[in-house]
Amino acid sequence: AELVDGVTKLTKIEFISKADRQAENFRKMVVAMARDIRVLLVKLCDRLDNMRTLDHMSAEAQERIARETMDIYAPLANRLGMSRLKSELEDLAFRYLEPEAYRELSAKVKKTQAERDKYIADVCRTLQSRLAEQGFAAEVTGRSKHLYSIHRKLRAQQCEFEQVYDIVAFRCVVESMADCYAAIGVIHSKWTPVPGRFKDYIALPKPNQYRSLHTTVIGPGRERIEIQTRTPDMHRVAEQGIAAHWKYKERLGGGVDPRDAESFAWLRELMEVQKELRDPAEFLESVKLDLFQDEVYVFTPKGDVHVFPRGSTPLDFAYTIHTDVGNHCCGARVNGALVPLRYKLHSGDVVEIVTSAQQQPSKDWLDYAVTGRARSKIRNVLRTDQRERAVKTGRELLERELHDRGMSFSKLLKNHDEQRKLVEATRVTNFDELLLSIGYGKIKASEISATLAPPVHDDEPEPVPSLRQG
């Protein structure tokens, strides 16, 4: 009875005003009424059943329920680690929210399904055989990513279905954690890994306790494919999420087994939340509880949600939008007020980036940026600027040195044979690298002039004739 009552209370939450809509997009709502996590599990199943039978409702109701599902229930299923449930909810919501895009994508996927199934079967056989040769007892399976996931990729990559990559994924379930890492080595020896696409969710599990190793490789036919390795326990949690950990015992009253309590500390907070939702302001306050301890959820002016590590700043937000926006970011408006770049973002903030064509990244920005993307982009600009300045300095130093020795720098620039000799003598890769090394002080300009005009016995150094001034 308590579970049914809890589910009923969740159903009564409504969103009317703009503030309510923002609260809805915040993706944390249903925790407020759930003393017992099973209420949420039942509600998710109830919502899945509703979505499967949505055809019989009016168009208005279809869109409202689908939007609520996409904004709240699918993210909640993801937060609980229930990936299969989340994927089905997203696909069903996608069908009603963007019916034309859904029909078009569904038809394209169906048209190429037979070919893709054959490809998946071939890769599975190859993987299974390769791992068996190396002594791994592995269960290999493959699948196409679900429709909404492919739709997101199409939007993100701004390309046609035929051009999208990485829409098939493979799982290798192996016996131990050590085998997970070793299997990745076998996979990388077979197919070339895509740089920057290896993710270690075993050492750093997701907040929902998802654990696996992810890598993307260039597979057969030069296709990008994602491969995950995990143990049977990890696979169970990846598929079932919290339901794989939850112990339905009377003595716990629907609570977490003490052995799992540490891993799901955030759930203790979720179960303890019991508040009345009287108005949108109160609702916003309740959903801003520090449930996601290492994440902040912020909004664009259009209401799109972005998730950042706690401590992130407007710079992290700007580089998420686009590299150029980040490079020219000079400030931000947060909730309508101008803030400096060092401002720490808070959950619920509405952020608008202010840019200037004259703005360029500075070294101080590394003290403010938190995300790997922002920091790498800033470092890249700083390295490029520093390199250009060093090359310019090296050029000036060498030009001055050669002038003092009666040689022409401009003639050296046209004399590729002498440049090649200098590159070989100094063991650098090219002439620009030589100028860079002079600019950094690794090579002295006087050493270069001595190479170009070596002393003959006790006489004064004699410049190479082709480089003499005049």
Protein Blocks (a to p, Z undefined) as FASTA:
>chain_A
ZZmmmmmmmmmpccfblmlmmmmmnopmmmmmmmblklmmmmmmmmmmmmmmmmmpcfkl
mmmmmmmmmmmmmmmmmmnopaklmmmmmmmmmmmmmmmlmmmmmmmmmmmmmmmmmmmm
mmmmmmmmmmmmnopacddddddddfklmmmmmmmnopafklpghkbccddddfbfklmm
mmmmmmmmmpccdehiaccfklmccfkopacdddddddehhiacddddddfklmmmmmnm
mmlmpccdfklnopacfklmmmmmmmmmmmmpccddfbfklmmmmmmpcfblmbccdddf
kopacdddehiafklmmmmmpmklmmmpgbdceehiacdfklccdehiacdddddfkbcc
dfklmmmpmbfklmmmmmmmmmmmmmmmmmmmmmmmmmmmmmmnopafklmmmmmmlmmm
mmmmnopablklmmmmmmnopacfklmmmmmmccehjbccdddfklpgZZ
